[in-house]
């Protein structure tokens, strides 16, 4: 099953007051697992970008001087999204901005039935806890070292890892016949037919034995010594 995970960066918080999309990124998912197929565009907003917003995502209007306007990439974006379910964190925010941009260039709005909101999924799983993308990455031990600003493509990649954790995608990857594996998009897991197996002695090296002895020596009453 194909779905698309996406994120936007904008000039502000409300498309109804004139805020615009300045970056859109998307990652293809197969059975909720990310593939190598991505979409990423910077977009000229035809307006200013407030300094306080630039401090969040690091994008200035000067950087977008040669970027296309949204109408120039609208059809390409719609083709990438296809008719797949659309995954985003706080999805109503991103849907609202894309709907406003599509409306400006005479394209249809996104069907809300396609919306998958990872923020809602996280709130259901971790009620009463912080469920921002940063908080979820820390909870799932996902590396945040590159996230110094809100870059849409990086946020998509982080969210894809979070989404895998929220939906049990890693466990599904272990099932035989997983399409992402068949397409070479994820490391394949090898399976053997059930039947008699010959026991094989696993002999640790002297260095491994020494390391183990040093490790358990730090314990008060290790069971390995009893």
N, C-alpha and C positions, 0 to 999 in steps of 0.2 A: 504494500500500500504506500503510495506516494503522498507526502505532505510537505509543506514549506514552512520553515521557521524564518521570521523576518524581524527587522528592527529599523527604526527611523531616528534621525537626529533632526532637530527643528530650530527655528528662530525663537521659539517661546512655547507657551503651554496651551494656547487656544487658537485653533484654525479659524474660529468664527470671528475673531478680532484681527485677522490678517496675518497671523503667524504662518510660516511656510516650512515645507520640508527642504532640508539642505543635503541630506544623505539618506540613502536607503540601501540596505543590505539584506540578503536572503540566502539561506542554505537549504538545499534539497535534503529531505529525509526519506528513507525507505524503511518501512516498518518501524518508524520513530527513531531510526539510527541515521546519523549524518553521513552523507556521501561527499565526494570531492567536488560536486557541482554547486557553484555559488553564483550569486548576482551581486554586484556592488557598483553604485554610481554616486558621485557627488553632483549636486544640483544647484544652479544659481537661483536664489530665492526672489530676485527682483525687488529686494528691500534690504534694509540694514539688518545686522545681527547685533543685538545688544551685548556690551562687554561682559555683563554678568552671565549671559548664556554661553559666550565663547569660553569663559573660564571653566564651564562644565564639560563641553565636548572638544574644545581646542580648535574649533574651525572659525576662521575669520572670513570676512567678505572678500578680502584680497586673494585668499587662496582659491576662491570660487570664480575668479575673474573670467576664466576660459571654460567654466563648466556649462553644460547644456541646461536649458530650462526644462521644467518637468514635462511639458507636453512633448518634448523631443525624445524622452525615454519612456513615456507612458505605455506605448504598445509593447515595447520590449519587456517592461516589467510585468504587464498583464500576461504576456506569453509565458514568462517564467513561472508566474503564480499558477497558471492554468486553472483547473477546476478543483485543485487539491484543498484539503483542510489547511488553514493558516494558523500557525502557532506564533504567539508573541507574549512577552511579559507585560502585564497591564495592557492587554490587547485592545480594549476600547479606545485607548489613547492613540495607538498607531493606526487602527482602523479609521478613526475620525479624521486624522491628518491625511491619510491616503484618499479617503472619500472626498475630502474638500479639494484635493489636487486633481483627482479624476473629474470631478464636477466642473472645474475650471476649463478643462480641455475636452468636455463633451463625452467623457467615458462613463460607463455605469459604476455605481457604487459596489463595494464588495458585499457579498451576501453574508449577513451576520451568522447564518447557520454554519458557515465554514470556520467560525472563530473558535480557537482553542487558547484559553488564557492560562498561562503557567502561573500567574499570580494567584488566580482562583484555585488552581490545583494545589499550590503551596499552602495557601490559607486553610484548605480543607485538611491537609496532612499535618500541618504545624500550626494549629489555631493559637492565636494569642502571641505568636513569636514573630520577630522581624523576618520579613519574607522578600526583601529587596534582592536584586540579583547578587550584589556583593554578599549579603547575609547567607544566601543559599549556597553560593560558592564556598564560603567558609565552612558551612555546615557539612557539605559533601567533600571537603578537602580538595577543592579544585583550585589550581594555581591562579592567583590574581595579580601576579607580579607585573604583568604587562599592562594592566588596566590603570594607567595614570589619568586618562580622560575617557569620556564616553564615546568610543569609536564604534560605529554601528556594526561593522563586520566582526570586530573582536567580541563585541557583546553577543552577536549571534553565535559565535563559536563557544563562548562560555555558556550561553543559555542552552545550546544543544547538549552540552554535558550535563547541565542541571536537569533538562527535560528527560534525558536517559535515566537519571536517578529517580526522578519523580514517577516515571511510568514503568520502571522495571525493564527498560530496553536492553540492558546488558544481559539479563537472563534470557530474553528472547533471542539474542544473538547466538546463544549456545544450542538452539534447536536446529536439527538437521533441515537442510533445504532453505535456510535463511537467504533471501534474495540478495541482500547486500554482500554476503560472503560470495555467492555465486558470481556476482559481477566484479569481484576483486576489490570491493570498496572497503572491506574490513578484513582483518586477519582471519583466515579460515580456521575452524576447529576440526580436527581430524577425528573420525569415529571408527570404531571397530565393531564388527558383528559380535554378538554375545556368544560365548562358548568357553571351553576349558582354557585356562591361562596357566602358563608355566611360571611359577614363582621365580623372582630374580633377586639375588642378594644385593642390597645397596650398601656398599662399604665406604664409610666416610674416610677422608684422608687424615693424615696426622695433624695437619694444620686445622682442619675442621674440628677434630676431637679436642685439640688444645683450646680453640676458640670457645667451644661448648663448655669445657671445664672452667675457663676463666669467667664465663657468663654466670654459671650456676654457683660459682664461689662467692658471688656477691649476694646470694640469697641466704636467709636465715636458716631455713630448714628445707632444702630442696628435696623433692621426692626422689630425684635421681640418686641420692646418696643413701636412701633407706633400703 
